[in-house]
């Protein structure tokens, strides 16, 4: 179980780093994948960069906690960070995104993050 808990935590943290990279360097396609595409006539660049920085920082912070503070600290972090995809679900639904993206990507991510937290607490 320890290997599974650590592996899932590292994969989720690296995925956050990847999402951050995408929003910083490929913002239009990242926004479309998020479920709420950036409007071509709007100035969404700053907001997409903020999201990229946020996601990337979450990933780096998760890796730092796992390496330097251990599984319990990472578990608490994952528990708190699970709020982000839960609220992303609501954001996508409120802004015209599809239910498939809202629940299939964001809500499912929240569930996986909560599973990761549970596994880390059990280690």
C-alpha positions as CSV (number, residue, x, y, z in Angstrom):
1,X,0.0,0.0,0.0
2,X,2.9,2.4,0.7
3,X,4.2,2.1,-2.9
4,X,0.7,2.8,-4.2
5,X,0.1,5.8,-1.9
6,X,3.4,7.4,-2.8
7,X,3.1,6.6,-6.5
8,X,-0.4,8.1,-6.8
9,X,0.8,11.2,-4.8
10,X,3.8,11.7,-7.1
11,X,1.7,11.2,-10.3
12,X,-0.9,13.7,-9.1
13,X,1.8,16.2,-8.1
14,X,3.5,15.9,-11.5
15,X,0.2,16.2,-13.2
16,X,-0.3,19.5,-11.5
17,X,3.1,20.7,-12.7
18,X,2.1,19.6,-16.2
19,X,-1.2,21.5,-16.0
20,X,0.7,24.6,-14.8
21,X,3.1,24.3,-17.7
22,X,0.2,24.0,-20.2
23,X,-1.7,27.0,-18.9
24,X,1.5,29.1,-18.9
25,X,2.7,28.0,-22.4
26,X,-0.4,26.8,-24.2
27,X,-3.2,28.7,-22.6
28,X,-5.8,28.5,-25.3
29,X,-5.7,24.7,-25.6
30,X,-5.4,24.3,-21.8
31,X,-8.5,26.5,-21.3
32,X,-10.4,24.4,-23.8
33,X,-9.4,21.2,-22.0
34,X,-10.4,22.7,-18.7
35,X,-13.9,23.0,-20.0
36,X,-14.3,26.7,-20.4
37,X,-12.5,27.9,-23.5
38,X,-10.9,31.4,-23.4
39,X,-12.9,33.8,-25.5
40,X,-10.8,35.1,-28.5
41,X,-12.2,38.6,-28.0
42,X,-11.4,38.8,-24.3
43,X,-8.1,39.3,-22.4
44,X,-8.0,36.0,-20.5
45,X,-4.2,35.7,-20.7
46,X,-3.6,37.0,-17.2
47,X,-6.2,34.7,-15.7
48,X,-4.9,31.7,-17.6
49,X,-1.3,32.5,-16.4
50,X,-2.6,32.7,-12.8
51,X,-4.2,29.3,-13.1
52,X,-0.9,27.9,-14.6
53,X,1.1,29.3,-11.7
54,X,-1.4,28.1,-9.2
55,X,-1.5,24.5,-10.6
56,X,2.3,24.4,-11.0
57,X,2.9,25.6,-7.5
58,X,0.5,23.0,-6.1
59,X,2.4,20.3,-7.8
60,X,5.8,21.5,-6.6
61,X,4.5,22.1,-3.1
62,X,3.1,18.5,-3.1
63,X,6.4,17.1,-4.1
64,X,8.3,19.1,-1.6
65,X,6.0,18.0,1.2
66,X,6.3,14.4,0.2
67,X,10.1,14.5,0.1
68,X,10.8,16.7,3.1
69,X,7.8,16.3,5.4
70,X,6.4,12.8,4.7
71,X,3.2,11.1,3.9
72,X,1.1,12.6,6.6
73,X,1.9,16.2,5.6
74,X,1.2,15.2,2.0
75,X,-2.1,13.6,3.0
76,X,-3.3,16.8,4.7
77,X,-2.2,18.8,1.6
78,X,-4.1,16.5,-0.7
79,X,-7.2,16.8,1.5
80,X,-7.0,20.6,1.3
81,X,-6.1,20.7,-2.4
82,X,-9.1,18.4,-3.3
83,X,-11.2,21.6,-2.9
84,X,-9.7,23.0,-6.1
85,X,-11.1,20.4,-8.5
86,X,-14.4,20.4,-6.6
87,X,-14.8,24.1,-7.1
88,X,-13.5,23.7,-10.7
89,X,-16.5,21.4,-11.2
90,X,-18.9,24.2,-10.2
91,X,-17.0,26.8,-12.3
92,X,-17.3,24.7,-15.4
93,X,-21.0,24.1,-14.9
94,X,-21.7,27.8,-14.1
95,X,-19.8,29.0,-17.2
96,X,-21.4,26.8,-19.8
97,X,-19.1,23.8,-19.8
98,X,-20.5,20.4,-20.3
99,X,-21.5,18.1,-17.5
100,X,-19.2,15.4,-19.0
101,X,-16.2,17.7,-18.5
102,X,-17.3,19.0,-15.1
103,X,-17.9,15.6,-13.6
104,X,-15.7,13.4,-15.8
105,X,-12.6,15.5,-15.4
106,X,-12.9,17.8,-12.4
107,X,-15.1,15.9,-10.0
108,X,-13.3,12.7,-10.9
109,X,-10.0,14.4,-10.1
110,X,-11.3,15.5,-6.7
111,X,-12.3,11.9,-5.9
112,X,-8.8,10.6,-7.0
113,X,-7.1,13.3,-4.9
114,X,-9.3,12.3,-1.9
115,X,-8.4,8.6,-2.5
116,X,-4.7,9.7,-2.5
117,X,-5.2,11.5,0.8
118,X,-6.8,8.4,2.3
119,X,-4.0,6.2,1.1
120,X,-1.4,8.5,2.5
121,X,-3.1,8.7,5.8
122,X,-3.1,4.9,6.0
123,X,0.7,4.7,5.4
